[in-house]
Structures are given as C-alpha cells and as structure tokens.
C-alpha cells in the first residue's frame, strides 16, 4: 500500500501563519506520509536562512488574545508588531511550544519537500542565496502534479 500524501500551500509569512504548515507537515511526515509544502508570495519568508524577522501582527488580527483590550489605533503604533511578537514567543516558550526554527528543522529531518514558487521568487527579485539550501524551485505546475495525487491538500 502506498503511503498517504499531503500537499500544503503556504502563502503567509507571519509568525501565526507560519506554524500551521510546519506543524501539519511534521505531523504527517512523522506518520509516514509523503509531504510537500509549496511556498508562494509571502510564504517565501519561511524559507529564508534566518527566521528572526518573522513577526506577528496584532493589527487586523481580532482573535489574537491580548492581556488587555487594545484599540485598533494602539495596534498601529510603531513597535507594536515587535512587542506582540516578543509576547507570543515568550508565551510559546513558557508552554513548551517548539520554535519556528525547530519545527522547520524537524520538517527537513523528516524529508518534507519544500518547493519555492519560482514565479514569486522572480516577482520579488529574490536570490536563491537568501533561502535555505533544502529548497526546490518550481512553478505551480510542478506542485500541481503532487497536489493532484495527494490525499489531503490544504491552503494556508
């Protein structure tokens, strides 16, 4: 019996949207599934060598629990993203949640295939040297073959 397949499309590069594809991919891969993540548009940020710049935005994120209610105007102030990111990382660490770097490393160890959208790389004029070495580059057609054969396909 062939192993199950999971295809994920990662389109966002914020901290809160970076966790789902890596958690789902590492979980499926640990269960023996064949997994690919197609990173496109802002999701390409998750393939950078350093993930230190990945932040969370409290703005336009009304479900984000805050220690005190914050009006939208306050969320727009300079430094709020950095503060929200620091608070979220601290909370995650205190709860034993793996860091984004650790999750990405686990995915790579479990042989999750990372595919960077070549069109988006070209559009934003990225250099392949900006990304980790374990990335394949291809267009949507490259990914569609795998996605079409997958048991689970998710857009994140």
N, C-alpha and C positions, 0 to 999 in steps of 0.2 A: 504494500500500500504506500503510495506517495505521501510525503509529508504535506501538511496544510501550508497554505501560503497567505501572507498578509502584506498588503500594499498600503502604504501611508503616504499622504501628500502633506508636507509641512510648508505652510505659507506665511507664518508669522515668526518674528524674531524677538518677541518679548519674553521675559522670564516665565510668566504664567502660561504662555502658549508653547514654550519650549519643552516643558515637562511631559505633556501628553504623548507626543510621538516617541520620545525616548523611553518612557515607561511602558507604553504598549508594545513597542518593538522589542525591548529587552525581555519583557514577559513572554511574548510569543516565541522569541528565539530560544529562550530557556526551556520552553516546552517542546522544542524540536522543530518549530515552524521555520519555513524559508521566508525571510522578511526583507523588504526593500522600503526605503524612505526616499521619496522624490522631494528635494528641497527646491522651492521656487520662490521668486520675489523675495520678501523679507525673511523668509525661512532660511535663505542662504547665510544669514548671520550666524546660524547654529553650526556652520561648517568652518568658521574662522578658527585659526590656531588658538586664539585666546577667547574664552567666553566671558572674560571680566566685564566687557562692555554691555552685556545683555542685562537690560533693566526691565522693571515692571512699571507700568504707568497707572496711577490712580485715576487719571482723567479718562472719562468715558468708560469707566470700569465700575459701574454702580454696585455690583455684587461683591466687590472687594471689601472684606471686613476691616474696618479701621477701629483703633482703640477708642476714638471719639468721633462723632459725626463731623464731617468736613464739607463745607460748602464747595461747590464747583470752582468758585473763584480762588479759593485757597489751593486747590489741586493744581491750578495753572501756574502757581508761583515758581520761580526758579529754585531748583534744588529739591522739589517735591518727588521727582522720579528717583533721585538718588536716595532720599530718605525712605521712600516706600520700598525700594529695592533692599536697602540695608535691613529694614524691619522684617521683610519677608525672609531674607536669607537667615537672619538671626532666629526667627521662629522655626524655620525648617530645620536648622541645625539643632535647636533645642528638642525637636520632636524626632530626631534621628533620620530625617529625610536625606537621601543621598544628594550630593551637589550635582549641578548640571554636568560638570566635567566628569564626575564619576559615572553618571548614567550614560553619557556618550561613550566613555571608555568601555563600559560593560557591553554596550551595543556592538562596538568594534570587536571585542573579545569573542562575542557570540556570533560573529560573522554576519551581522546585519549589513546589507549593502546600502551604501549612501550614494545617491545619484543627484548630482547638481544639475539644474536646468541650464543647459548651455545658452539658450536664448537670453535668460535672465542674467547670466554671467556677462554676456556680451552687452546687454542693455545697460547695465550699471558699470560697465568697464572695469570689472574685477580682474585681477590677475590670479591665475591658479596658485601662485606662490602665497596668496593670502589665506588659503584654505589648508586644512589638514591633508596629509598625504593619502589617506584612505578614502578618496572620493573618486567616483567615476563621473564623467561628464557626458550628457546626452540630452536629446530633446524629448518632448512629450511622447513621441512615437516609440522611443527606446523604452520608456517606462510603461506605456500602454500595453505592450505585449505581456509583461509580467502582471500588470493590474488586471488584464482580461482573463488571466488564468488563476487569479487569486481567489481564495475562499472568503476573505474579508478585505474590503477596500474602504479606507477612511480618509476623509478630507479634514485636515485640522488647520 
